[in-house]
């Protein structure tokens, strides 16, 4: 009789332990770790960067005169970029002379892909829309074996134009607020209006030779960064 009771108790304990183990396994498999919330992205701007194109200043001489100012403001990894400039050309032709002059601006967005850099250096891709307002004059001499040489002058008094750009480049912190970098541009889809019927626009400030589609550009720039708030330090992920 005693052995039967012991046997029943053993079976009961075995069943109880099996049920407890099954419940423990179910609890372990169904319990999920709490997800760590991602930090919110702060899109508030922190600084304005203002600079100039060194290449335009170096190129200024007898055939070209110009300058360009560049600026951008940050919204997290996105930067609103603005360029304003002026240029004038004086080109000598085989039988005459071409001159132009005007102003231009570009407006667009850059996206920074170096998001884990402690110094917040930039490697970016971007897009710009450009607009130009300019004038130009063509003076040339026509020759003929039957008549004396004749001088002619054609001009466009006020021409406006626009184009698009795909951009890429670098911005590198040198010292405190001093930054340097470059911007490479692929300019495309130029269009003009307001020119005379006798002279097609040749060289559009900010773009270049209108007939070249696409047209390439390059700027080497120096900036100073004016900050009004400190950004939190960048946490570099370790492998």
C-alpha positions in Angstrom: 0.0 0.0 0.0 2.8 2.4 0.9 4.6 1.7 -2.3 1.5 2.5 -4.3 1.1 5.9 -2.5 4.8 6.7 -3.2 4.3 5.8 -6.8 1.3 8.1 -7.1 3.1 10.9 -5.5 6.1 10.5 -7.8 3.8 10.5 -10.9 2.0 13.6 -9.6 5.3 15.4 -9.0 6.6 14.5 -12.4 3.5 15.8 -14.1 3.7 19.0 -12.0 7.3 19.6 -12.9 6.5 19.0 -16.6 3.6 21.5 -16.5 5.8 24.0 -14.8 8.6 23.6 -17.3 6.2 24.0 -20.2 4.7 27.2 -18.7 8.2 28.5 -18.1 9.2 27.8 -21.8 6.1 29.5 -23.1 6.7 32.6 -20.9 10.3 32.7 -22.1 9.5 32.5 -25.8 6.5 34.9 -25.7 8.2 37.6 -23.7 9.8 40.1 -26.0 12.5 42.6 -25.0 11.3 46.2 -24.9 12.3 48.1 -28.0 14.7 51.0 -27.4 13.2 54.1 -28.8 15.2 55.8 -31.5 16.4 59.3 -30.6 14.4 62.1 -32.2 16.0 63.9 -35.1 16.6 67.6 -34.3 15.9 69.6 -37.5 16.5 73.0 -35.9 19.2 74.9 -37.7 22.4 75.5 -35.7 24.7 77.7 -37.9 25.1 79.7 -41.1 28.1 79.0 -43.2 29.2 81.9 -45.6 32.1 81.7 -48.1 33.4 82.5 -51.5 34.7 80.8 -54.6 38.5 81.1 -54.9 38.6 80.0 -58.5 36.4 83.0 -59.7 38.8 85.4 -57.9 41.9 83.7 -59.4 40.4 83.7 -63.0 39.6 87.5 -62.9 41.7 89.3 -65.5 41.4 90.8 -69.0 39.0 88.2 -70.4 37.0 87.4 -67.3 35.8 89.3 -64.2 33.7 87.7 -61.6 33.0 86.7 -58.0 30.7 84.3 -56.2 29.4 84.1 -52.7 28.2 80.8 -51.2 26.1 80.1 -48.1 24.3 77.1 -46.5 22.3 76.5 -43.3 21.8 73.0 -41.7 18.6 71.1 -40.9 20.1 68.0 -39.5 21.8 66.2 -42.4 20.0 68.4 -45.0 21.5 71.8 -46.0 19.7 74.7 -47.7 22.3 76.2 -50.1 22.4 79.5 -51.9 25.0 80.9 -54.3 25.1 84.5 -55.7 27.6 85.7 -58.3 28.5 88.0 -61.1 30.6 87.6 -64.2 31.6 89.4 -67.3 33.6 88.2 -70.3 35.5 90.0 -73.1 36.4 87.5 -75.9 38.4 88.3 -79.0 37.1 86.5 -82.1 38.7 86.0 -85.6 36.7 88.8 -87.0 35.3 90.7 -84.1 34.7 90.8 -80.3 32.1 89.4 -77.9 31.3 90.9 -74.5 28.7 90.0 -71.8 28.0 90.7 -68.2 25.4 89.8 -65.6 24.4 88.3 -62.3 23.1 84.9 -61.3 22.0 82.9 -58.3 21.5 79.2 -57.4 19.1 77.7 -54.8 19.0 74.1 -53.7 19.5 71.3 -51.2 22.6 69.3 -50.2 22.4 65.9 -48.3 25.3 65.0 -46.1 26.3 61.3 -46.0 29.0 61.6 -43.3 26.4 61.5 -40.4 28.8 59.8 -37.9 31.7 62.2 -38.3 32.6 63.9 -34.9 33.7 67.1 -36.7 30.5 67.1 -38.9 32.5 67.2 -42.1 30.5 66.7 -45.3 30.4 64.5 -48.3 27.2 65.6 -50.1 25.0 65.1 -53.1 22.6 67.9 -54.1 20.5 69.7 -56.6 20.3 73.3 -57.6 18.1 75.6 -59.7 19.9 78.5 -61.3 18.7 81.8 -62.7 20.7 84.5 -64.6 20.0 88.0 -65.9 22.6 89.4 -68.4 23.4 91.4 -71.5 25.7 90.7 -74.4 27.1 92.4 -77.5 28.7 90.9 -80.6 30.8 93.2 -82.9 32.2 91.7 -86.1 33.5 92.7 -89.5 32.1 91.1 -92.6 34.3 90.9 -95.7 33.4 90.3 -99.3 35.6 90.2 -102.5 33.1 92.6 -104.2 32.5 95.1 -101.4 34.5 96.9 -98.8 34.6 95.4 -95.3 31.6 96.4 -93.2 31.3 96.5 -89.4 28.2 95.2 -87.6 27.0 95.1 -84.0 24.4 92.9 -82.5 23.2 93.0 -78.9 20.8 91.6 -76.4 20.0 94.2 -73.8 18.2 92.1 -71.2 18.2 88.3 -71.3 17.0 86.0 -68.5 17.8 82.3 -68.3 17.6 79.3 -66.1 19.0 75.8 -65.7 19.3 72.8 -63.3 22.3 71.3 -61.6 23.4 68.0 -59.9 26.1 68.7 -57.4 28.6 66.7 -55.2 31.5 67.8 -53.1 33.2 68.0 -49.7 33.2 70.5 -46.8 36.0 70.0 -44.2 36.6 71.7 -40.9 40.1 73.3 -40.8 40.1 75.3 -37.6 37.3 76.5 -35.3 34.9 78.2 -37.7 37.1 77.9 -40.8 36.0 75.4 -43.4 37.2 74.6 -46.9 35.8 72.4 -49.7 34.8 72.0 -53.3 31.6 71.6 -55.3 31.5 69.8 -58.7 28.5 70.6 -60.9 26.7 69.0 -63.8 24.6 71.7 -65.4 21.7 70.8 -67.7 18.6 72.0 -69.4 19.6 75.7 -70.1 16.9 78.0 -71.4 16.8 81.7 -72.2 14.2 84.3 -73.1 14.2 88.0 -74.0 16.9 87.9 -76.6 16.7 89.6 -80.0 15.8 87.6 -83.2 19.3 88.3 -84.7 21.5 87.2 -81.8 21.1 83.9 -80.0 22.5 84.0 -76.4 26.0 82.6 -76.3 27.5 82.7 -72.8 25.1 82.8 -69.8 26.6 83.9 -66.4 26.5 81.1 -63.9 26.0 78.5 -66.6 28.5 79.0 -69.4 28.1 78.4 -73.2 24.4 77.9 -73.7 24.8 75.5 -76.6 26.8 73.0 -74.5 24.3 70.6 -72.8 25.3 69.4 -70.3 28.0 71.8 -69.1 30.4 71.2 -66.2 31.5 73.5 -63.4 33.8 73.4 -60.4 34.2 75.6 -57.4 36.9 75.6 -54.7 35.5 77.4 -51.6 36.5 78.8 -48.3 33.8 79.3 -45.5 33.4 80.7 -42.1 30.7 79.1 -39.9 28.6 81.4 -37.7 27.0 79.1 -35.0 24.2 80.2 -32.6 23.8 76.9 -30.7 25.9 73.9 -29.9 25.1 70.5 -31.4 25.2 67.3 -29.3 28.3 65.3 -29.7 28.2 62.6 -32.4 28.4 59.1 -31.0 30.7 57.0 -33.2 29.5 53.4 -33.5 32.1 50.8 -32.7 32.2 47.4 -34.5 
